[in-house]
């Protein structure tokens, strides 16, 4: 599967919370964000 890059702006507070979640789940920040987005899409599209 070919990947693509998505960039977005957020506050330092949101970034820190995402960093903490990723650390707790032993994931990269990128993987944590991808997981959140995929779960959201599954909920909306099913």
mmCIF file as Biopython writes it, N, C-alpha, C and O atoms, coordinates in Angstrom:
data_model
#
loop_
_atom_site.group_PDB
_atom_site.id
_atom_site.type_symbol
_atom_site.label_atom_id
_atom_site.label_alt_id
_atom_site.label_comp_id
_atom_site.label_asym_id
_atom_site.label_entity_id
_atom_site.label_seq_id
_atom_site.pdbx_PDB_ins_code
_atom_site.Cartn_x
_atom_site.Cartn_y
_atom_site.Cartn_z
_atom_site.occupancy
_atom_site.B_iso_or_equiv
_atom_site.auth_seq_id
_atom_site.auth_asym_id
_atom_site.pdbx_PDB_model_num
ATOM 1   N N  . UNK A ? 1  ? 0.841   -1.169 0.000  1.0 0.0 1  A 1 
ATOM 2   C CA . UNK A ? 1  ? 0.000   0.000  0.000  1.0 0.0 1  A 1 
ATOM 3   C C  . UNK A ? 1  ? 0.897   1.246  0.000  1.0 0.0 1  A 1 
ATOM 4   O O  . UNK A ? 1  ? 1.830   1.356  0.795  1.0 0.0 1  A 1 
ATOM 5   N N  . UNK A ? 2  ? 0.600   2.150  -0.883 1.0 0.0 2  A 1 
ATOM 6   C CA . UNK A ? 2  ? 1.357   3.394  -0.952 1.0 0.0 2  A 1 
ATOM 7   C C  . UNK A ? 2  ? 0.844   4.349  0.124  1.0 0.0 2  A 1 
ATOM 8   O O  . UNK A ? 2  ? -0.361  4.450  0.353  1.0 0.0 2  A 1 
ATOM 9   N N  . UNK A ? 3  ? 1.760   5.040  0.771  1.0 0.0 3  A 1 
ATOM 10  C CA . UNK A ? 3  ? 1.363   5.984  1.819  1.0 0.0 3  A 1 
ATOM 11  C C  . UNK A ? 3  ? 1.485   7.414  1.314  1.0 0.0 3  A 1 
ATOM 12  O O  . UNK A ? 3  ? 2.131   7.684  0.302  1.0 0.0 3  A 1 
ATOM 13  N N  . UNK A ? 4  ? 0.852   8.315  2.041  1.0 0.0 4  A 1 
ATOM 14  C CA . UNK A ? 4  ? 0.926   9.740  1.740  1.0 0.0 4  A 1 
ATOM 15  C C  . UNK A ? 4  ? 1.098   10.501 3.050  1.0 0.0 4  A 1 
ATOM 16  O O  . UNK A ? 4  ? 0.827   9.968  4.126  1.0 0.0 4  A 1 
ATOM 17  N N  . UNK A ? 5  ? 1.537   11.714 2.955  1.0 0.0 5  A 1 
ATOM 18  C CA . UNK A ? 5  ? 1.776   12.531 4.133  1.0 0.0 5  A 1 
ATOM 19  C C  . UNK A ? 5  ? 0.647   13.530 4.315  1.0 0.0 5  A 1 
ATOM 20  O O  . UNK A ? 5  ? 0.202   14.167 3.360  1.0 0.0 5  A 1 
ATOM 21  N N  . UNK A ? 6  ? 0.187   13.658 5.562  1.0 0.0 6  A 1 
ATOM 22  C CA . UNK A ? 6  ? -0.802  14.661 5.926  1.0 0.0 6  A 1 
ATOM 23  C C  . UNK A ? 6  ? -0.186  15.521 7.020  1.0 0.0 6  A 1 
ATOM 24  O O  . UNK A ? 6  ? 0.413   14.998 7.960  1.0 0.0 6  A 1 
ATOM 25  N N  . UNK A ? 7  ? -0.327  16.812 6.902  1.0 0.0 7  A 1 
ATOM 26  C CA . UNK A ? 7  ? 0.202   17.738 7.894  1.0 0.0 7  A 1 
ATOM 27  C C  . UNK A ? 7  ? -0.952  18.586 8.423  1.0 0.0 7  A 1 
ATOM 28  O O  . UNK A ? 7  ? -1.820  19.009 7.659  1.0 0.0 7  A 1 
ATOM 29  N N  . UNK A ? 8  ? -0.956  18.831 9.728  1.0 0.0 8  A 1 
ATOM 30  C CA . UNK A ? 8  ? -1.976  19.697 10.291 1.0 0.0 8  A 1 
ATOM 31  C C  . UNK A ? 8  ? -1.406  20.471 11.470 1.0 0.0 8  A 1 
ATOM 32  O O  . UNK A ? 8  ? -0.400  20.080 12.063 1.0 0.0 8  A 1 
ATOM 33  N N  . UNK A ? 9  ? -2.054  21.557 11.794 1.0 0.0 9  A 1 
ATOM 34  C CA . UNK A ? 9  ? -1.641  22.382 12.927 1.0 0.0 9  A 1 
ATOM 35  C C  . UNK A ? 9  ? -2.522  22.070 14.121 1.0 0.0 9  A 1 
ATOM 36  O O  . UNK A ? 9  ? -3.707  21.773 13.975 1.0 0.0 9  A 1 
ATOM 37  N N  . UNK A ? 10 ? -1.930  22.139 15.301 1.0 0.0 10 A 1 
ATOM 38  C CA . UNK A ? 10 ? -2.673  21.924 16.525 1.0 0.0 10 A 1 
ATOM 39  C C  . UNK A ? 10 ? -2.013  22.716 17.643 1.0 0.0 10 A 1 
ATOM 40  O O  . UNK A ? 10 ? -0.955  23.315 17.449 1.0 0.0 10 A 1 
ATOM 41  N N  . UNK A ? 11 ? -2.629  22.715 18.786 1.0 0.0 11 A 1 
ATOM 42  C CA . UNK A ? 11 ? -2.042  23.418 19.923 1.0 0.0 11 A 1 
ATOM 43  C C  . UNK A ? 11 ? -0.990  22.531 20.594 1.0 0.0 11 A 1 
ATOM 44  O O  . UNK A ? 11 ? -0.978  21.315 20.405 1.0 0.0 11 A 1 
ATOM 45  N N  . UNK A ? 12 ? -0.136  23.138 21.356 1.0 0.0 12 A 1 
ATOM 46  C CA . UNK A ? 12 ? 0.880   22.389 22.099 1.0 0.0 12 A 1 
ATOM 47  C C  . UNK A ? 12 ? 0.216   21.430 23.085 1.0 0.0 12 A 1 
ATOM 48  O O  . UNK A ? 12 ? 0.724   20.335 23.324 1.0 0.0 12 A 1 
ATOM 49  N N  . UNK A ? 13 ? -0.914  21.835 23.654 1.0 0.0 13 A 1 
ATOM 50  C CA . UNK A ? 13 ? -1.629  20.984 24.606 1.0 0.0 13 A 1 
ATOM 51  C C  . UNK A ? 13 ? -2.125  19.695 23.945 1.0 0.0 13 A 1 
ATOM 52  O O  . UNK A ? 13 ? -1.966  18.609 24.503 1.0 0.0 13 A 1 
ATOM 53  N N  . UNK A ? 14 ? -2.721  19.816 22.767 1.0 0.0 14 A 1 
ATOM 54  C CA . UNK A ? 14 ? -3.211  18.631 22.050 1.0 0.0 14 A 1 
ATOM 55  C C  . UNK A ? 14 ? -2.038  17.740 21.657 1.0 0.0 14 A 1 
ATOM 56  O O  . UNK A ? 14 ? -2.118  16.519 21.789 1.0 0.0 14 A 1 
ATOM 57  N N  . UNK A ? 15 ? -0.965  18.331 21.181 1.0 0.0 15 A 1 
ATOM 58  C CA . UNK A ? 15 ? 0.212   17.547 20.807 1.0 0.0 15 A 1 
ATOM 59  C C  . UNK A ? 15 ? 0.756   16.785 22.005 1.0 0.0 15 A 1 
ATOM 60  O O  . UNK A ? 15 ? 1.108   15.612 21.886 1.0 0.0 15 A 1 
ATOM 61  N N  . UNK A ? 16 ? 0.828   17.434 23.146 1.0 0.0 16 A 1 
ATOM 62  C CA . UNK A ? 16 ? 1.344   16.774 24.342 1.0 0.0 16 A 1 
ATOM 63  C C  . UNK A ? 16 ? 0.450   15.614 24.756 1.0 0.0 16 A 1 
ATOM 64  O O  . UNK A ? 16 ? 0.946   14.560 25.155 1.0 0.0 16 A 1 
ATOM 65  N N  . UNK A ? 17 ? -0.858  15.799 24.665 1.0 0.0 17 A 1 
ATOM 66  C CA . UNK A ? 17 ? -1.785  14.722 25.010 1.0 0.0 17 A 1 
ATOM 67  C C  . UNK A ? 17 ? -1.637  13.549 24.053 1.0 0.0 17 A 1 
ATOM 68  O O  . UNK A ? 17 ? -1.658  12.394 24.478 1.0 0.0 17 A 1 
ATOM 69  N N  . UNK A ? 18 ? -1.488  13.838 22.762 1.0 0.0 18 A 1 
ATOM 70  C CA . UNK A ? 18 ? -1.274  12.772 21.786 1.0 0.0 18 A 1 
ATOM 71  C C  . UNK A ? 18 ? 0.063   12.064 22.030 1.0 0.0 18 A 1 
ATOM 72  O O  . UNK A ? 18 ? 0.147   10.839 21.936 1.0 0.0 18 A 1 
ATOM 73  N N  . UNK A ? 19 ? 1.098   12.832 22.342 1.0 0.0 19 A 1 
ATOM 74  C CA . UNK A ? 19 ? 2.400   12.243 22.674 1.0 0.0 19 A 1 
ATOM 75  C C  . UNK A ? 19 ? 2.278   11.296 23.864 1.0 0.0 19 A 1 
ATOM 76  O O  . UNK A ? 19 ? 2.833   10.197 23.852 1.0 0.0 19 A 1 
ATOM 77  N N  . UNK A ? 20 ? 1.554   11.727 24.885 1.0 0.0 20 A 1 
ATOM 78  C CA . UNK A ? 20 ? 1.384   10.901 26.084 1.0 0.0 20 A 1 
ATOM 79  C C  . UNK A ? 20 ? 0.627   9.616  25.776 1.0 0.0 20 A 1 
ATOM 80  O O  . UNK A ? 20 ? 1.001   8.545  26.253 1.0 0.0 20 A 1 
ATOM 81  N N  . UNK A ? 21 ? -0.443  9.717  24.978 1.0 0.0 21 A 1 
ATOM 82  C CA . UNK A ? 21 ? -1.187  8.521  24.581 1.0 0.0 21 A 1 
ATOM 83  C C  . UNK A ? 21 ? -0.299  7.551  23.807 1.0 0.0 21 A 1 
ATOM 84  O O  . UNK A ? 21 ? -0.311  6.346  24.057 1.0 0.0 21 A 1 
ATOM 85  N N  . UNK A ? 22 ? 0.465   8.090  22.872 1.0 0.0 22 A 1 
ATOM 86  C CA . UNK A ? 22 ? 1.361   7.248  22.077 1.0 0.0 22 A 1 
ATOM 87  C C  . UNK A ? 22 ? 2.374   6.550  22.975 1.0 0.0 22 A 1 
ATOM 88  O O  . UNK A ? 22 ? 2.650   5.365  22.792 1.0 0.0 22 A 1 
ATOM 89  N N  . UNK A ? 23 ? 2.923   7.263  23.929 1.0 0.0 23 A 1 
ATOM 90  C CA . UNK A ? 23 ? 3.895   6.683  24.848 1.0 0.0 23 A 1 
ATOM 91  C C  . UNK A ? 23 ? 3.253   5.578  25.681 1.0 0.0 23 A 1 
ATOM 92  O O  . UNK A ? 23 ? 3.845   4.514  25.865 1.0 0.0 23 A 1 
ATOM 93  N N  . UNK A ? 24 ? 2.054   5.823  26.182 1.0 0.0 24 A 1 
ATOM 94  C CA . UNK A ? 24 ? 1.346   4.822  26.994 1.0 0.0 24 A 1 
ATOM 95  C C  . UNK A ? 24 ? 1.075   3.545  26.210 1.0 0.0 24 A 1 
ATOM 96  O O  . UNK A ? 24 ? 1.113   2.449  26.770 1.0 0.0 24 A 1 
ATOM 97  N N  . UNK A ? 25 ? 0.804   3.681  24.924 1.0 0.0 25 A 1 
ATOM 98  C CA . UNK A ? 25 ? 0.462   2.527  24.099 1.0 0.0 25 A 1 
ATOM 99  C C  . UNK A ? 25 ? 1.651   2.007  23.296 1.0 0.0 25 A 1 
ATOM 100 O O  . UNK A ? 25 ? 1.496   1.146  22.430 1.0 0.0 25 A 1 
ATOM 101 N N  . UNK A ? 26 ? 2.836   2.535  23.591 1.0 0.0 26 A 1 
ATOM 102 C CA . UNK A ? 26 ? 4.070   2.108  22.922 1.0 0.0 26 A 1 
ATOM 103 C C  . UNK A ? 26 ? 3.946   2.224  21.394 1.0 0.0 26 A 1 
ATOM 104 O O  . UNK A ? 26 ? 4.293   1.301  20.658 1.0 0.0 26 A 1 
ATOM 105 N N  . UNK A ? 27 ? 3.449   3.367  20.943 1.0 0.0 27 A 1 
ATOM 106 C CA . UNK A ? 27 ? 3.285   3.656  19.517 1.0 0.0 27 A 1 
ATOM 107 C C  . UNK A ? 27 ? 4.049   4.928  19.174 1.0 0.0 27 A 1 
ATOM 108 O O  . UNK A ? 27 ? 4.430   5.698  20.055 1.0 0.0 27 A 1 
ATOM 109 N N  . UNK A ? 28 ? 4.261   5.130  17.899 1.0 0.0 28 A 1 
ATOM 110 C CA . UNK A ? 28 ? 4.785   6.419  17.455 1.0 0.0 28 A 1 
ATOM 111 C C  . UNK A ? 28 ? 3.631   7.412  17.446 1.0 0.0 28 A 1 
ATOM 112 O O  . UNK A ? 28 ? 2.465   7.019  17.422 1.0 0.0 28 A 1 
ATOM 113 N N  . UNK A ? 29 ? 3.957   8.678  17.466 1.0 0.0 29 A 1 
ATOM 114 C CA . UNK A ? 29 ? 2.914   9.703  17.398 1.0 0.0 29 A 1 
ATOM 115 C C  . UNK A ? 29 ? 2.118   9.552  16.104 1.0 0.0 29 A 1 
ATOM 116 O O  . UNK A ? 29 ? 0.890   9.641  16.113 1.0 0.0 29 A 1 
ATOM 117 N N  . UNK A ? 30 ? 2.805   9.328  15.012 1.0 0.0 30 A 1 
ATOM 118 C CA . UNK A ? 30 ? 2.140   9.151  13.725 1.0 0.0 30 A 1 
ATOM 119 C C  . UNK A ? 30 ? 1.176   7.970  13.756 1.0 0.0 30 A 1 
ATOM 120 O O  . UNK A ? 30 ? 0.046   8.080  13.280 1.0 0.0 30 A 1 
ATOM 121 N N  . UNK A ? 31 ? 1.612   6.849  14.310 1.0 0.0 31 A 1 
ATOM 122 C CA . UNK A ? 31 ? 0.759   5.672  14.388 1.0 0.0 31 A 1 
ATOM 123 C C  . UNK A ? 31 ? -0.433  5.917  15.301 1.0 0.0 31 A 1 
ATOM 124 O O  . UNK A ? 31 ? -1.535  5.450  15.017 1.0 0.0 31 A 1 
ATOM 125 N N  . UNK A ? 32 ? -0.225  6.644  16.395 1.0 0.0 32 A 1 
ATOM 126 C CA . UNK A ? 32 ? -1.322  6.944  17.311 1.0 0.0 32 A 1 
ATOM 127 C C  . UNK A ? 32 ? -2.384  7.780  16.609 1.0 0.0 32 A 1 
ATOM 128 O O  . UNK A ? 32 ? -3.576  7.498  16.734 1.0 0.0 32 A 1 
ATOM 129 N N  . UNK A ? 33 ? -1.971  8.794  15.879 1.0 0.0 33 A 1 
ATOM 130 C CA . UNK A ? 33 ? -2.916  9.651  15.152 1.0 0.0 33 A 1 
ATOM 131 C C  . UNK A ? 33 ? -3.642  8.848  14.075 1.0 0.0 33 A 1 
ATOM 132 O O  . UNK A ? 33 ? -4.850  9.002  13.897 1.0 0.0 33 A 1 
ATOM 133 N N  . UNK A ? 34 ? -2.919  8.000  13.362 1.0 0.0 34 A 1 
ATOM 134 C CA . UNK A ? 34 ? -3.542  7.162  12.333 1.0 0.0 34 A 1 
ATOM 135 C C  . UNK A ? 34 ? -4.591  6.237  12.958 1.0 0.0 34 A 1 
ATOM 136 O O  . UNK A ? 34 ? -5.671  6.063  12.393 1.0 0.0 34 A 1 
ATOM 137 N N  . UNK A ? 35 ? -4.291  5.651  14.097 1.0 0.0 35 A 1 
ATOM 138 C CA . UNK A ? 35 ? -5.223  4.771  14.792 1.0 0.0 35 A 1 
ATOM 139 C C  . UNK A ? 35 ? -6.485  5.524  15.197 1.0 0.0 35 A 1 
ATOM 140 O O  . UNK A ? 35 ? -7.595  5.021  15.026 1.0 0.0 35 A 1 
ATOM 141 N N  . UNK A ? 36 ? -6.315  6.722  15.728 1.0 0.0 36 A 1 
ATOM 142 C CA . UNK A ? 36 ? -7.469  7.542  16.120 1.0 0.0 36 A 1 
ATOM 143 C C  . UNK A ? 36 ? -8.332  7.863  14.905 1.0 0.0 36 A 1 
ATOM 144 O O  . UNK A ? 36 ? -9.556  7.748  14.967 1.0 0.0 36 A 1 
ATOM 145 N N  . UNK A ? 37 ? -7.713  8.259  13.815 1.0 0.0 37 A 1 
ATOM 146 C CA . UNK A ? 37 ? -8.459  8.607  12.603 1.0 0.0 37 A 1 
ATOM 147 C C  . UNK A ? 37 ? -9.180  7.383  12.045 1.0 0.0 37 A 1 
ATOM 148 O O  . UNK A ? 37 ? -10.350 7.473  11.672 1.0 0.0 37 A 1 
ATOM 149 N N  . UNK A ? 38 ? -8.501  6.246  11.984 1.0 0.0 38 A 1 
ATOM 150 C CA . UNK A ? 38 ? -9.126  5.029  11.463 1.0 0.0 38 A 1 
ATOM 151 C C  . UNK A ? 38 ? -10.316 4.604  12.318 1.0 0.0 38 A 1 
ATOM 152 O O  . UNK A ? 38 ? -11.351 4.212  11.780 1.0 0.0 38 A 1 
ATOM 153 N N  . UNK A ? 39 ? -10.183 4.676  13.634 1.0 0.0 39 A 1 
ATOM 154 C CA . UNK A ? 39 ? -11.298 4.334  14.518 1.0 0.0 39 A 1 
ATOM 155 C C  . UNK A ? 39 ? -12.475 5.279  14.316 1.0 0.0 39 A 1 
ATOM 156 O O  . UNK A ? 39 ? -13.629 4.850  14.313 1.0 0.0 39 A 1 
ATOM 157 N N  . UNK A ? 40 ? -12.185 6.553  14.149 1.0 0.0 40 A 1 
ATOM 158 C CA . UNK A ? 40 ? -13.243 7.539  13.897 1.0 0.0 40 A 1 
ATOM 159 C C  . UNK A ? 40 ? -13.961 7.230  12.580 1.0 0.0 40 A 1 
ATOM 160 O O  . UNK A ? 40 ? -15.190 7.253  12.518 1.0 0.0 40 A 1 
ATOM 161 N N  . UNK A ? 41 ? -13.197 6.945  11.542 1.0 0.0 41 A 1 
ATOM 162 C CA . UNK A ? 41 ? -13.792 6.646  10.247 1.0 0.0 41 A 1 
ATOM 163 C C  . UNK A ? 41 ? -14.632 5.378  10.293 1.0 0.0 41 A 1 
ATOM 164 O O  . UNK A ? 41 ? -15.697 5.325  9.678  1.0 0.0 41 A 1 
ATOM 165 N N  . UNK A ? 42 ? -14.179 4.368  11.003 1.0 0.0 42 A 1 
ATOM 166 C CA . UNK A ? 42 ? -14.961 3.135  11.152 1.0 0.0 42 A 1 
ATOM 167 C C  . UNK A ? 42 ? -16.307 3.426  11.802 1.0 0.0 42 A 1 
ATOM 168 O O  . UNK A ? 42 ? -17.329 2.887  11.378 1.0 0.0 42 A 1 
ATOM 169 N N  . UNK A ? 43 ? -16.316 4.267  12.818 1.0 0.0 43 A 1 
ATOM 170 C CA . UNK A ? 43 ? -17.563 4.615  13.509 1.0 0.0 43 A 1 
ATOM 171 C C  . UNK A ? 43 ? -18.500 5.385  12.577 1.0 0.0 43 A 1 
ATOM 172 O O  . UNK A ? 43 ? -19.707 5.142  12.570 1.0 0.0 43 A 1 
ATOM 173 N N  . UNK A ? 44 ? -17.958 6.294  11.806 1.0 0.0 44 A 1 
ATOM 174 C CA . UNK A ? 44 ? -18.790 7.134  10.947 1.0 0.0 44 A 1 
ATOM 175 C C  . UNK A ? 44 ? -19.292 6.406  9.709  1.0 0.0 44 A 1 
ATOM 176 O O  . UNK A ? 44 ? -20.375 6.710  9.208  1.0 0.0 44 A 1 
ATOM 177 N N  . UNK A ? 45 ? -18.518 5.452  9.215  1.0 0.0 45 A 1 
ATOM 178 C CA . UNK A ? 45 ? -18.865 4.811  7.952  1.0 0.0 45 A 1 
ATOM 179 C C  . UNK A ? 45 ? -19.612 3.488  8.112  1.0 0.0 45 A 1 
ATOM 180 O O  . UNK A ? 45 ? -20.041 2.897  7.121  1.0 0.0 45 A 1 
ATOM 181 N N  . UNK A ? 46 ? -19.767 3.029  9.323  1.0 0.0 46 A 1 
ATOM 182 C CA . UNK A ? 46 ? -20.482 1.748  9.536  1.0 0.0 46 A 1 
ATOM 183 C C  . UNK A ? 46 ? -21.883 1.957  10.002 1.0 0.0 46 A 1 
ATOM 184 O O  . UNK A ? 46 ? -22.611 0.990  10.225 1.0 0.0 46 A 1 
#
